[in-house]
Amino acid sequence: MDGKCSHTQEEDDKLEEDEAPINVQDPVQVLSKGPPKKLKSFQDIKKIK
């Protein structure tokens, strides 16, 4: 039980840490969660120009 518990905690930490890079690398997850703020800022800049 101890091994499984510690392993699940490690997986949870890895998932949390991997969320940021995965969102940047995988367009599917980015689209599902919405466009990143950087893309929104680029769109705003184009509108201003």
N, C-alpha and C positions, 0 to 999 in steps of 0.2 A: 504493500500500500504506500509506504513512504516513497519508493522509487517513482510510482505513478504520480503521486501528489507533486513531488518536486519537478517531475517532467512536465506536468500540465502547467505549472507556474512558469517554467522556462518558456514553454510554447506561447503562453499569454504574453510574456515580456517580448518575445521575438515578434509576435504579431503586431503589438503596439509599435515596436521600433520599425518594423518593415512597412507599416501603413504609409508613412511619408514617402519613402523612395518608390514604393510600388505605385502610388498614385501618380508620381511623375513619369515613371517608365511605362505603365500600362494605361493606354488611352481609354480602355473599357471602364476601368474603375473610376477614372477621372470623370468620364461622362455620366456615370451612374451617380456620383456624388456631386456633380456640377462642375463647371469650369473653375480652375484655380484663380485666385485673385490676380495673378500676373496677367492672364489672358484678358480678364475684365479691364484691367488698367490699360492694356494695349488697345482694346476696343474704344475706351473712353478717349485715349489720345487721338485715335483716328477721327472720332466724332468732333473733337475740338478743332483739329486741323481742317 
